[in-house]
Amino acid sequence: MRGLAADTACLRSVLAAVDGPVVLVGHSYGGGVSGAAVGNSRVQALVCIAAFTPDKSESAAELAAKFSGSTLGDTVNPQSYPLPGGGTGTELVIDRAKFHRQIAADVPTADAAFMAAAQRPVATAALEEKAGKAAWKTIPSRALITTADKNIPPAAGRWMARRAGSHVTEVDASHAVAVSRPAVVADVILDAVRATR
């Protein structure tokens, strides 16, 4: 979560080492990283779980701002981190006191507290970087829209899914749907697997 191009290149190298068919699942920012599947014939399907699905030259920050409803900006604290080769970058950390409400409102308090402590900050550069080619243009996709999401507004999720021609499932869940509703997430992924057979 330091740069979209670098993260995509890393995932591309992982995919190149996988034998057999792949159903690629991305959550949140990870939906943009699914561009790593472009040109990989083994990737049979994409599954976007409360995720951004940018088109070429779009950023996650741009897509989040396209529709009202995200309250993430009010919960993050920017901090500096060292860049390779010198200089500093800025990353965003969600305030621990606000994490439960913002990310995981339907997750037990103790679990949300652990998630807040273990969170991986995202670089502002990663959120602002423009995407390369979109894998969803050539690979069938499914989208799980979380209607209580305070990061990616449901309207944004629906718009991206409609544009991608994704098969859509909606669930009343927070952004942390994989923790709060794991069976729903698993069902969407397994449906994608079955559809590739």
C-alpha positions in Angstrom: 0.0 0.0 0.0 2.8 2.3 -1.0 2.2 2.7 -4.7 -0.3 1.3 -7.2 2.2 0.5 -9.9 4.6 -1.1 -7.5 1.9 -3.1 -5.8 0.5 -4.2 -9.1 3.9 -5.3 -10.3 4.4 -7.3 -7.1 1.0 -9.1 -7.5 1.8 -9.7 -11.2 4.9 -11.6 -10.2 3.0 -13.7 -7.7 0.3 -14.5 -10.3 3.0 -15.6 -12.8 4.2 -18.2 -10.3 0.7 -19.8 -9.9 0.0 -22.9 -11.9 -3.6 -23.4 -12.9 -6.7 -21.2 -13.0 -7.0 -18.2 -10.6 -9.9 -16.3 -9.1 -8.4 -13.1 -8.0 -10.0 -11.4 -5.0 -9.3 -7.8 -4.0 -10.6 -5.8 -1.0 -10.7 -2.0 -0.8 -7.5 -0.6 -2.4 -6.8 -4.2 -3.5 -9.4 -3.9 -6.2 -7.2 -1.5 -8.1 -4.2 -3.8 -7.7 -6.2 -6.4 -9.7 -4.9 -4.7 -12.8 -2.1 -7.2 -12.3 -4.3 -9.7 -14.0 -4.2 -7.9 -17.4 -2.8 -10.2 -20.0 -2.7 -13.3 -17.6 -4.9 -16.0 -19.2 -4.9 -18.0 -16.0 -7.0 -15.4 -14.2 -10.5 -16.6 -14.8 -12.5 -14.2 -12.6 -12.2 -11.1 -10.4 -14.0 -10.7 -7.1 -14.2 -7.2 -5.7 -15.0 -7.1 -2.0 -16.0 -3.6 -0.9 -13.3 -2.5 -3.4 -12.3 0.2 -5.8 -12.3 -0.9 -9.5 -10.6 1.9 -11.3 -10.4 2.4 -15.1 -7.2 3.4 -16.7 -6.0 6.8 -15.4 -8.4 6.8 -12.4 -7.3 6.8 -8.8 -8.9 5.4 -5.6 -9.0 8.9 -4.1 -10.8 10.2 -7.2 -13.4 7.4 -7.1 -14.0 7.8 -3.4 -14.7 11.5 -4.0 -17.1 10.9 -6.9 -20.0 10.1 -4.6 -20.9 11.5 -1.2 -20.9 9.3 1.9 -17.3 8.5 2.8 -16.3 9.7 6.2 -12.8 8.3 6.1 -11.1 11.7 5.7 -12.4 12.8 9.2 -10.8 9.7 10.8 -7.3 9.6 9.5 -4.1 11.1 10.9 -1.3 11.8 8.3 2.2 10.9 9.3 5.6 10.8 7.6 7.6 7.8 6.6 11.0 7.5 5.0 11.2 6.9 1.2 13.8 4.6 -0.3 16.6 6.8 -1.6 15.8 9.7 0.8 13.0 12.1 1.4 9.6 11.3 3.1 6.2 10.3 2.1 2.9 10.7 3.8 0.7 7.8 5.0 -2.7 7.8 6.5 -3.5 6.0 9.8 -7.0 5.7 11.0 -7.4 7.1 14.5 -7.8 4.0 16.8 -10.6 5.7 18.7 -12.5 6.1 15.5 -11.5 2.8 13.7 -14.4 0.7 15.1 -17.1 3.1 13.9 -15.4 3.9 10.6 -14.2 0.5 9.4 -15.7 -2.2 11.4 -18.9 -1.1 13.1 -20.5 -4.6 12.9 -17.4 -6.3 14.3 -17.1 -7.1 18.0 -15.3 -4.4 19.9 -12.3 -6.5 20.9 -11.8 -7.6 17.4 -12.1 -4.1 16.0 -9.5 -2.9 18.6 -7.1 -5.5 17.5 -7.7 -4.5 13.8 -7.1 -0.9 14.7 -3.8 -1.7 16.4 -2.6 -4.0 13.5 -3.8 -1.7 10.7 -1.4 -1.2 7.7 -1.2 2.5 6.9 -1.8 3.5 3.2 0.4 6.0 1.5 -1.4 9.0 0.1 0.6 8.4 -3.1 -1.0 4.9 -3.5 -4.5 6.4 -3.2 -3.6 9.3 -5.7 -1.7 7.2 -8.3 -3.5 6.6 -11.5 -4.4 3.1 -12.5 -3.0 1.3 -15.6 -5.1 -1.0 -17.7 -8.3 -2.3 -16.1 -8.6 -6.1 -15.8 -12.3 -6.0 -15.5 -12.6 -4.9 -19.1 -11.6 -8.4 -20.3 -12.1 -10.7 -17.2 -15.6 -11.5 -15.7 -16.1 -9.9 -12.3 -18.2 -10.1 -9.3 -18.7 -7.3 -6.7 -19.8 -7.4 -3.1 -21.3 -4.0 -2.2 -21.4 -3.3 1.5 -24.3 -1.0 2.1 -23.1 0.2 5.6 -19.6 1.1 4.2 -18.2 4.4 5.5 -15.1 4.2 3.3 -16.4 3.4 -0.2 -19.9 4.8 -0.5 -22.4 2.2 -1.7 -23.3 4.5 -4.6 -19.7 4.4 -5.7 -19.5 0.7 -5.4 -22.7 0.2 -7.4 -21.5 2.6 -10.1 -18.1 0.9 -10.5 -19.8 -2.6 -10.5 -22.3 -1.5 -13.2 -19.6 0.0 -15.3 -17.6 -3.2 -15.1 -20.6 -5.4 -15.9 -20.0 -7.2 -12.6 -22.4 -9.7 -11.1 -23.5 -7.9 -7.9 -24.3 -9.0 -4.4 -25.2 -6.5 -1.7 -25.0 -7.0 2.0 -25.7 -4.8 5.0 -22.2 -4.7 6.4 -19.2 -2.5 7.1 -16.0 -2.1 5.1 -14.7 -5.0 7.2 -17.1 -7.4 5.7 -14.6 -10.3 5.5 -14.5 -10.2 9.3 -18.2 -9.4 10.1 -19.8 -11.6 7.3 -17.2 -14.2 6.3 -19.8 -16.6 5.0 -21.2 -14.0 2.6 -17.7 -13.2 1.3 -16.9 -16.9 0.9 -20.2 -17.5 -1.0 -19.4 -14.7 -3.5 -15.9 -16.1 -4.1 -17.2 -19.7 -4.5 -19.8 -18.5 -6.9 -17.1 -17.0 -9.0 -15.1 -20.3 -8.9 -18.2 -22.3 -9.9 -18.8 -19.9 -12.8 -15.4 -20.6 -14.2 -16.0 -24.4 -14.5 
